[in-house]
């Protein structure tokens, strides 16, 4: 199972590129999270991001189309359980660490050196 907490040491390494990209895509991600929840698809939207192509999730924003360093996908906690990224027996741990999707974006950063959840707050209007 992957740790869902934000690790300050890891954040420093990736937060720069993720944050600069996030400003460009945050409105789209927030709307996608809202739609996934409003349509009853998932109360736990997850946005995997990767500089390469991912074999899971659905591509939402490609890095060339929005001029970012990361590709942005959308997924759900259900898919992550099916893939074995979230232990089905410990889903309550995931739920307790998952932050309000109206205030925070749940990113799943996939990189050669780092693969983990990162919760980043949406900018205030």
C-alpha positions as CSV (number, residue, x, y, z in Angstrom):
1,X,0.0,0.0,0.0
2,X,1.2,3.5,-0.8
3,X,1.5,6.1,2.0
4,X,-1.2,8.8,1.6
5,X,0.5,11.5,3.7
6,X,2.4,14.4,2.4
7,X,6.1,13.9,3.1
8,X,7.8,17.3,3.5
9,X,11.2,16.0,2.2
10,X,9.6,14.6,-1.0
11,X,7.4,17.6,-1.4
12,X,10.4,19.9,-1.7
13,X,11.7,17.9,-4.6
14,X,8.6,17.8,-6.7
15,X,6.5,20.6,-5.4
16,X,8.2,23.2,-7.6
17,X,7.3,21.6,-10.9
18,X,4.0,20.4,-9.7
19,X,3.0,23.8,-8.3
20,X,4.0,25.7,-11.4
21,X,1.9,23.3,-13.5
22,X,-0.9,23.2,-11.0
23,X,-1.6,26.9,-11.4
24,X,-2.3,26.2,-15.1
25,X,-4.6,23.2,-14.7
26,X,-6.2,23.6,-11.2
27,X,-9.5,24.9,-12.5
28,X,-9.9,21.9,-14.9
29,X,-8.9,19.5,-12.1
30,X,-11.3,21.0,-9.6
31,X,-14.2,20.9,-12.2
32,X,-13.3,17.2,-13.0
33,X,-13.3,16.3,-9.3
34,X,-16.7,18.1,-8.9
35,X,-18.2,16.2,-11.9
36,X,-16.9,12.8,-10.7
37,X,-18.5,13.5,-7.3
38,X,-21.7,15.1,-8.6
39,X,-22.4,12.2,-11.1
40,X,-22.0,9.7,-8.3
41,X,-18.9,8.2,-9.9
42,X,-16.6,8.7,-6.9
43,X,-16.3,10.6,-3.7
44,X,-12.6,10.1,-3.9
45,X,-11.3,11.5,-7.2
46,X,-7.6,11.0,-7.8
47,X,-5.5,12.7,-10.5
48,X,-2.4,10.7,-11.4
49,X,0.3,12.8,-13.0
50,X,3.3,11.6,-14.9
51,X,5.8,13.0,-17.4
52,X,5.4,9.8,-19.5
53,X,2.3,7.8,-20.4
54,X,0.4,5.9,-17.7
55,X,-1.3,2.5,-18.3
56,X,-4.2,3.5,-15.9
57,X,-6.6,6.3,-15.5
58,X,-7.9,8.4,-18.3
59,X,-5.9,11.2,-19.9
60,X,-7.4,14.6,-18.9
61,X,-4.7,17.1,-20.0
62,X,-1.7,16.2,-22.0
63,X,1.5,18.1,-21.2
64,X,1.9,19.3,-24.8
65,X,-1.7,20.6,-25.1
66,X,-1.5,22.7,-21.9
67,X,2.3,23.3,-21.9
68,X,3.0,21.7,-18.6
69,X,5.7,19.3,-17.5
70,X,3.2,16.7,-16.4
71,X,0.4,14.7,-18.1
72,X,-2.8,14.8,-15.9
73,X,-5.1,11.8,-15.7
74,X,-8.2,11.2,-13.7
75,X,-9.1,8.1,-11.7
76,X,-10.9,7.1,-8.6
77,X,-10.2,5.3,-5.4
78,X,-12.2,2.3,-6.7
79,X,-9.8,2.0,-9.6
80,X,-6.8,2.3,-7.3
81,X,-8.2,-0.5,-5.1
82,X,-8.6,-2.7,-8.2
83,X,-5.0,-2.0,-9.2
84,X,-3.8,-2.8,-5.7
85,X,-2.5,0.7,-5.0
86,X,-4.9,1.1,-2.1
87,X,-5.3,-2.0,0.1
88,X,-9.0,-2.9,0.2
89,X,-8.7,-3.9,3.9
90,X,-7.3,-0.5,4.8
91,X,-9.6,1.7,2.8
92,X,-10.6,3.4,6.1
93,X,-7.0,4.6,6.4
94,X,-7.2,6.1,2.9
95,X,-10.5,7.8,3.7
96,X,-9.1,9.3,6.9
97,X,-6.1,10.8,5.1
98,X,-8.0,11.9,2.0
99,X,-8.7,15.7,2.1
100,X,-11.8,17.5,1.1
101,X,-11.9,17.4,-2.8
102,X,-13.5,20.8,-2.9
103,X,-10.5,22.3,-1.2
104,X,-7.6,19.9,-2.1
105,X,-6.6,18.1,-5.2
106,X,-5.5,14.5,-4.7
107,X,-2.6,14.0,-7.1
108,X,-0.8,10.7,-7.5
109,X,2.7,11.6,-8.6
110,X,4.3,8.9,-10.7
111,X,8.0,9.5,-11.4
112,X,11.1,7.2,-11.6
113,X,12.2,8.3,-8.1
114,X,8.9,8.9,-6.5
115,X,5.4,7.5,-6.6
116,X,3.0,8.7,-3.9
117,X,-0.1,10.7,-3.2
118,X,0.2,14.5,-2.8
119,X,-2.6,16.7,-1.6
120,X,-2.3,20.3,-2.9
121,X,-4.8,23.0,-2.1
122,X,-6.7,24.7,-4.8
123,X,-6.1,28.4,-5.0
124,X,-8.8,30.5,-3.3
125,X,-11.1,32.4,-5.7
